[in-house]
Amino acid sequence: MDADIHTLYESDFYRIMDFRCRCTDCRTSKPEYNLTFCISFVRKGNFLFNVFRQSLDSYNGCVLVTKPGYERTVTHTHTVPDECTIFEFKKDFFSELLEHYGGIPFFKDNDWDSTLIKTSAETEFLHFQIIRLILSRAGSKLQLDNMVMEVIEKVLQNITAYKPDHRINARLKQNHLITIELAKEYLTHHFTDDISLMQIAAHCFVSPFHFSRLFKTFTGESPHQYLLTIRLKNAELLLRNTSQPVADIAFASGFNSIEHFTAAFKQKYNAPPTVYRQQYDKVLSKPTILG
């Protein structure tokens, strides 16, 4: 496949790659063989990931999970070139991962080589923050490793057999995938602002009524709920990784009321922000008992 693939970051047990397809006249790629376990976030475009008798319909909001040792082809279905972020895990780590997650059906079934799941606003924001920290060189090795481990956990906990979403048909994707890509990008970059529905819709060049329906069809939630989830995830990451006061974290995450922040955080994470931070610190401070 004709593509630009660049390694953004490499750790002891994974590397993160930026994949940008350059195919302009190809339809289906030649067969390719994969040797590694990968988790791939689809950022732009639409393609079919073909493995055995399955074609996984991949677009923004989807995550491809692929085991090593399979042959696949890719069929391009959209004029916009595909873009993905690929988390590729090294062989030794995959063996350890199987010890921890080997009981889930995806790993127990040797005929189940790949699957596609819909991601959540929380996981998408986690992906965004990892890339932001890498590009800005602001994240430590340990911070990035911990966030990648969280990506693994959130993705593998939600693995199911692939089922296409028939509401999102070819015509809807052709006309409005770009709308959703623009909307998510805007929300992710401006989550600290006081954003209105009109602002997002205008940024995406659609009416606010049409935009609300489209966004919920593609994501399963309203723009407001998606934005709230992003704000809460940002706050949760700051509580875990910084010593900033809770009030500063609330305002830095887009909340204009400490009371609203505390109530929303407690509902999402089952503890008020201060208690959540204390609980997290206690977990980190527990000594590891070696057998």
C-alpha positions in Angstrom: 0.0 0.0 0.0 1.3 3.5 -0.9 1.4 5.4 2.4 3.5 7.6 4.6 4.2 5.9 7.9 6.2 7.7 10.5 7.2 6.6 14.0 6.1 9.3 16.4 7.3 7.6 19.6 9.0 4.4 20.7 9.0 2.9 24.1 10.4 -0.3 25.6 7.2 -2.2 24.7 5.4 -0.3 21.9 5.7 2.3 19.2 3.2 4.8 18.0 3.0 5.4 14.2 1.3 8.0 12.1 -0.2 6.4 9.0 -1.4 8.5 6.1 -2.5 6.7 2.9 -1.3 8.1 -0.4 -3.3 6.0 -2.7 -5.1 8.0 -5.4 -6.2 5.4 -7.9 -6.0 2.1 -6.0 -9.1 0.3 -5.0 -8.0 -2.8 -3.0 -4.5 -3.3 -1.8 -2.3 -6.3 -2.3 -2.4 -8.9 0.5 -0.2 -7.9 3.5 0.9 -10.0 6.5 1.0 -8.6 10.0 3.5 -9.8 12.6 2.5 -7.6 15.6 -0.5 -6.9 17.9 -1.9 -3.5 17.0 -4.6 -1.1 18.2 -5.3 1.5 15.5 -7.4 4.7 15.8 -9.0 5.8 12.6 -8.8 9.5 12.3 -9.9 10.3 8.7 -11.3 8.5 5.7 -13.3 5.3 5.3 -11.9 1.9 4.3 -12.8 -1.8 4.5 -10.3 -3.9 6.5 -10.7 -7.3 4.8 -9.6 -10.4 6.7 -10.9 -13.9 5.8 -14.6 -13.5 5.1 -15.0 -10.2 7.1 -14.8 -6.6 5.9 -14.5 -4.3 8.8 -16.0 -0.9 7.9 -13.5 1.5 9.4 -13.9 5.3 9.9 -13.5 8.0 12.5 -14.7 6.8 15.9 -13.6 3.2 15.2 -10.7 1.3 16.6 -9.1 -1.7 14.8 -7.7 -4.4 17.0 -5.5 -6.9 15.2 -3.6 -9.9 16.4 -0.3 -11.0 14.8 -0.2 -13.7 12.2 -2.9 -12.8 9.7 -3.2 -11.7 6.1 -5.4 -8.8 5.1 -6.2 -6.4 2.3 -7.6 -2.8 2.5 -10.4 -1.5 0.2 -10.7 2.2 -0.1 -14.3 3.5 -0.1 -13.8 7.3 0.4 -12.2 10.1 -1.6 -10.5 11.4 1.6 -7.2 9.6 2.2 -7.2 7.4 5.2 -5.3 8.5 8.3 -4.7 6.3 11.4 -2.7 6.3 14.6 -1.2 2.8 15.1 -0.2 1.5 18.5 2.1 -1.4 17.7 3.2 -3.6 20.6 6.4 -5.6 20.7 6.4 -9.4 20.7 7.6 -9.9 24.3 4.9 -7.5 25.6 2.2 -9.3 23.6 3.1 -12.5 25.5 2.6 -10.7 28.8 -0.6 -9.1 27.6 -2.0 -12.6 26.8 -1.2 -13.7 30.4 -3.4 -10.8 31.6 -6.1 -10.7 29.0 -5.9 -14.2 27.5 -9.2 -15.2 29.0 -11.3 -12.9 26.8 -12.9 -14.6 23.8 -11.0 -12.5 21.2 -7.7 -14.1 22.3 -9.1 -17.6 22.9 -10.5 -17.9 19.4 -7.7 -18.6 16.9 -10.0 -17.9 14.0 -10.8 -14.4 15.3 -7.9 -12.4 13.9 -9.2 -8.9 14.0 -12.2 -6.8 15.2 -13.5 -3.3 15.0 -15.1 -1.5 18.0 -16.7 1.9 18.4 -14.6 4.0 20.8 -15.9 6.4 23.4 -15.2 10.1 23.9 -13.0 9.2 26.9 -10.8 6.9 24.9 -10.6 9.2 21.9 -9.5 12.0 24.2 -6.9 9.8 25.7 -5.6 9.1 22.2 -5.5 12.8 21.5 -3.7 13.6 24.7 -1.0 11.0 24.0 -0.3 12.5 20.6 -0.3 16.0 22.0 2.2 15.1 24.7 4.4 13.4 22.1 4.4 16.2 19.6 4.9 18.9 22.3 7.6 16.7 24.1 5.7 17.5 27.3 5.1 14.0 28.5 7.5 11.8 30.5 8.1 8.2 29.6 6.2 7.0 32.6 3.2 9.2 31.9 3.0 8.1 28.3 3.4 4.4 29.2 0.6 4.7 31.8 -1.7 6.3 29.3 -1.0 3.7 26.7 -1.7 1.0 29.2 -5.0 2.7 29.9 -5.8 2.7 26.1 -5.1 -1.1 26.1 -7.4 -1.6 29.1 -10.3 0.5 27.7 -10.1 -1.1 24.3 -9.8 -4.7 25.4 -12.6 -4.3 27.9 -15.0 -3.4 25.1 -14.0 -6.0 22.5 -17.0 -7.7 21.0 -17.6 -9.5 17.7 -17.8 -7.0 14.9 -21.3 -5.8 14.0 -21.7 -3.0 11.3 -23.8 -0.1 12.3 -26.5 -0.1 9.5 -27.7 3.4 10.5 -24.4 4.7 9.2 -24.8 3.8 5.5 -22.5 4.6 2.6 -24.4 7.8 1.6 -24.3 9.2 5.1 -20.6 8.5 5.4 -19.9 10.0 1.9 -21.8 13.2 2.9 -21.0 13.6 6.6 -17.9 11.8 7.8 -16.0 15.0 7.3 -18.7 16.8 9.4 -18.1 14.5 12.3 -14.3 14.6 11.9 -14.4 18.4 12.0 -16.8 18.4 15.0 -14.6 16.1 17.1 -11.5 18.0 16.2 -13.1 21.3 17.2 -14.4 19.9 20.5 -11.1 18.4 21.4 -9.1 21.5 20.7 -11.6 23.9 22.3 -13.0 21.9 25.2 -12.0 24.6 27.7 -14.1 27.2 25.9 -17.8 28.0 26.5 -18.9 26.4 23.2 -22.4 26.8 21.8 -24.2 24.4 19.4 -24.3 27.1 16.8 -20.5 27.5 16.9 -19.9 23.8 16.3 -22.5 23.6 13.6 -21.2 26.7 11.8 -17.6 25.2 12.0 -18.9 22.1 10.3 -21.1 24.0 7.7 -24.4 22.4 8.7 -27.5 23.6 10.5 -27.6 23.1 14.3 -30.7 20.8 14.0 -29.1 18.6 11.4 -25.8 18.6 13.2 -27.3 17.4 16.5 -28.9 14.4 14.8 -25.8 13.5 12.8 -23.5 13.7 15.8 -25.7 11.4 17.9 -26.0 8.9 15.0 -22.3 8.7 14.7 -21.2 8.8 18.4 -24.3 7.6 20.3 -24.4 10.8 22.4 -25.2 14.5 22.2 -22.5 17.1 21.6 -22.9 18.3 25.1 -22.4 14.9 26.6 -19.4 14.3 24.4 -17.9 17.6 25.6 -18.6 16.9 29.2 -16.9 13.5 29.0 -13.8 15.2 27.5 -13.7 17.8 30.2 -14.0 15.2 32.9 -11.3 13.0 31.4 -8.9 15.9 31.2 -9.6 16.7 34.9 -9.1 13.0 35.8 -5.7 13.0 34.1 -4.7 16.2 35.8 -5.7 14.8 39.2 -3.5 11.7 38.6 -0.5 13.4 37.0 -0.2 16.8 38.7 -0.4 18.4 42.1 -2.6 21.3 40.9 -5.4 22.4 43.3 -8.8 20.9 42.4 -10.2 24.4 41.7 -7.5 25.1 39.2 -8.1 21.7 37.5 -11.8 22.4 37.3 -11.3 25.7 35.5 -8.5 24.3 33.3 -10.9 21.6 32.2 -13.6 24.0 31.1 -15.9 24.1 34.2 -17.0 27.5 35.4 -18.4 26.2 38.7 -16.6 24.1 41.4 -19.9 22.7 42.5 -20.9 21.6 39.0 -17.4 20.0 38.5 -17.5 18.1 41.8 -21.0 16.8 41.1 -20.2 15.7 37.5 -16.9 14.1 38.5 -18.5 12.2 41.3 -21.2 10.9 39.0 -18.6 9.8 36.4 -15.8 8.4 38.7 -17.8 7.4 41.8 -15.8 9.8 44.1 -15.4 13.5 44.5 -12.2 14.9 42.9 -10.2 15.2 46.2 -11.1 11.7 47.4 -10.4 10.3 43.9 -6.9 11.8 44.0 -6.2 10.4 47.5 -7.4 6.9 46.4 -5.2 7.0 43.4 -2.2 8.1 45.4 -2.7 5.3 47.9 -2.8 2.7 45.1 0.5 4.1 43.8 2.1 4.1 47.2 1.3 0.5 48.0 4.5 -1.7 48.1 4.7 -4.4 45.5 5.0 -7.8 47.0 7.2 -10.1 44.9 6.5 -13.8 45.1 
